[in-house]
Amino acid sequence: MGYQLKVVKGKFTGKAFEVTADELTIGRVESNILVVFDSGVSRQHAVLRKEGGGYRIADLGSRNGTLLNGAPIVEEALGDGDLITVGNVSLRFSGGGGGRDRLSDEHTQILGMGGGKGKRVEDESTQVLQSGGGRR
């Protein structure tokens, strides 16, 4: 059992993910589990962690901060329906799961503009959503 993140603001609005990882990193570089190519997102922006029977989100010292329901946070507990904003992307947290794509610590999801200098090698556990253009 995990939780669901649904993009409610950003290029991929409507895309939903079922997250099964105990820890989900969000940032602009491809070492994160959820990669968001957005100029307002730091390389290592935020982390969602399973804690006890619930989940918490923590900002990782990002340049533009992480918002929870519109307010800047350092670390907070997450509740069903909370809105997480990093850069220009907002994600709705839902405690139930049920998303279309699965995210685990072995699966990376990339949102935003890809491309750039080199080609990325794909495997079955990585889904890349690209609209072309260069990376910021």
For each residue, the residues with C-beta under 8 A, 3 or more apart:
1: 97
2: 18 19 20 21 97
3: 18 19 55 78 93 94 95 96 97
4: 16 17 18 19 92 93 94 95 96 97 98 99
5: 16 17 19 34 84 91 92 93 94 99 103
6: 14 15 16 17 91 92 94 99
7: 10 12 13 14 15 16 89 90 91 111
8: 13 83 90 91 92
9: 13 85 88 89 90
10: 7 13 36 38 88 89 90 111 112
11: 89 111 112 113 131
12: 7 15 111 112 129
13: 7 8 9 10
14: 6 7
15: 6 7 12 100 101 111 129
16: 4 5 6 7 98 99 100 101
17: 4 5 6 34 99 100 101 102 103 109
18: 2 3 4 97 98 99 100 101 102 103
19: 2 3 4 5 24 48 97 99 102 103 104
20: 2 97 102 103 104
21: 2 24 33 103 104 105
22: 49 50 105
23: 47 48 49 50 105
24: 19 21 33 34 47 48 49 103
25: 31 32 33 34 44 46 47
26: 32 33 34 35 36 41 45 46 47 48 86
27: 31 32 34 35 36 41 42 43 44 45 46 60
28: 32 35 36 37 38 41 42 43 45
29: 32 35 43 44
30: 35 108 110 120
31: 25 27
32: 25 26 27 28 29 35 44 45 108
33: 21 24 25 26 103 104 105 107 108 109
34: 5 17 24 25 26 27 103 108 109 111
35: 26 27 28 29 30 32 108 109 110 111 112
36: 10 26 27 28 41 45 86 87 89 110 111 112
37: 28 41 110 111 112 113 114 135 136
38: 10 28 41 86 87 88 89 111 112 136
39: 87 136
40: 64 86 87 88
41: 26 27 28 36 37 38 45 62 64 86 87 89
42: 27 28 45 60 61 62 63 64
43: 27 28 29
44: 25 27 29 32 60 62
45: 26 27 28 32 36 41 42 59 60 62 66 86 87
46: 25 26 27 57 58 59 60 62 66 84 86
47: 23 24 25 26 57 58 60
48: 19 23 24 26 55 56 57 78 84 93
49: 22 23 24 55 56 57 58
50: 22 23 54 55
51: 54 55 56 77
52:
53:
54: 50 51 77 78 95
55: 3 48 49 50 51 77 78 93 95
56: 48 49 51 75 76 77 78
57: 46 47 48 49 66 68 73 75 76 78 84
58: 46 47 49 66 73 74 75
59: 45 46 62 65 66 72 73 74 75
60: 27 42 44 45 46 47
61: 42
62: 41 42 44 45 46 59 65 66 86
63: 42
64: 40 41 42 86 87
65: 59 62 72 73
66: 45 46 57 58 59 62 72 73 84 85 86
67: 70 71 72 73 83 84 85 86
68: 57 71 73 76 78 82 83 84 85
69: 82 83
70: 67 83 85
71: 67 68
72: 59 65 66 67
73: 57 58 59 65 66 67 68 76
74: 58 59
75: 56 57 58 59
76: 56 57 68 73
77: 51 54 55 56
78: 3 48 54 55 56 57 68 82 84 93 95
79: 82 93 95
80: 93 94 95 96
81: 92 93 94
82: 68 69 78 79 92 93
83: 8 67 68 69 70 90 91 92 93
84: 5 46 48 57 66 67 68 78 90 91 92 93
85: 9 66 67 68 70 89 90 91
86: 26 36 38 40 41 45 46 62 64 66 67 89 91
87: 36 38 39 40 41 45 64
88: 9 10 38 40
89: 7 9 10 11 36 38 41 85 86 111 112
90: 7 8 9 10 83 84 85
91: 5 6 7 8 83 84 85 86
92: 4 5 6 8 81 82 83 84
93: 3 4 5 48 55 78 79 80 81 82 83 84
94: 3 4 5 6 80 81 97 98
95: 3 4 54 55 78 79 80
96: 3 4 80
97: 1 2 3 4 18 19 20 94
98: 4 16 18 94
99: 4 5 6 16 17 18 19 102
100: 15 16 17 18
101: 15 16 17 18 109 127
102: 17 18 19 20 99 107
103: 5 17 18 19 20 21 24 33 34 107 108 109
104: 19 20 21 33 107
105: 21 22 23 33
106: 125
107: 33 102 103 104 125 126 127
108: 30 32 33 34 35 103 125 126 127
109: 17 33 34 35 101 103 127 129
110: 30 35 36 37 114 126 127 128 129 130
111: 7 10 11 12 15 34 35 36 37 38 89 129
112: 10 11 12 35 36 37 38 89 129 130 131
113: 11 37 130 131 132 133 134 135 136
114: 37 110 120 128 129 130 131 132 135
115: 130 132 133 134 135
116: 134 135
117:
118:
119:
120: 30 114 128
121:
122: 126 128
123: 126
124:
125: 106 107 108
126: 107 108 110 122 123
127: 101 107 108 109 110
128: 110 114 120 122
129: 12 15 109 110 111 112 114
130: 110 112 113 114 115
131: 11 112 113 114
132: 113 114 115
133: 113 115
134: 113 115 116
135: 37 113 114 115 116
136: 37 38 39 113
